[in-house]
Amino acid sequence: MDKPALKDAMRLFAEFGNIKSRSMFGGFGLFCEDTMFALVVNNTLHLRAGIENEALLKQQGLTPYVYKKRGFPVVTKYFAIPSAWWDDPERLLAEAKTALDVAIQDRSMKSAATPSRLKDLPNLRLATERMLKKAGIDSPETLQKHGAVGAYKALRSAHETQLSLELLWSLEGAITGKHWSVVPPQRRQELLQHLEK
């Protein structure tokens, strides 16, 4: 398991704020508050790259993490750091701070540019977009108006198949602009209570 690098990274990055980890991309995503800025896979730390630091990371010979999704390779924006960086905590902290700043900036840019299609929202795919359209929800604005519970109920009415609760979290994440796995347990409980009414 990815424990040593994960524990060391969480301890080192604690000065940035509340650091949490969640299963992501076959490893563990590291989040500061709700923003993912690092990834630990196979005991290797990867840092988030963006416009500000990607070219610099590539110049240093760092490579992005690639994982398989439905048999196809997906290149992430997370670059594996050299093990020597662990021997220089100040440098590692500086690089991680840049990764966090990049992730925060990317997130605010994404939320400012509202997608015009449902499938472009977090967690939603083309199949989900089709399901939502069949239920009368044809745009991000309509989804926003319905809310996660309203959209889930509309989907339940329009489709014969059993829907998973993960879909409810996915709808909430799509509305709030985050991955479904970071929807807090308290919010999930609220959604379930509204669903039972």
Secondary structure, 3 states (H helix, E strand, C coil): CCHHHHHHHHHHHHHHCCEEEEEECCEEEEEECCEEEEEEECCEEEEECCCCCHHHHHHCCCCEEEEEECCEEEEEEEEECCHHHHHCHHHHHHHHHHHHHHHHHHHHHHHHCCCCCHHHCCCCCHHHHHHHHHCCCCCHHHHHHHHHHHHHHHHHHHCCCCCCHHHHHHHHHHHHCCCHHHCCHHHHHHHHHHHHC
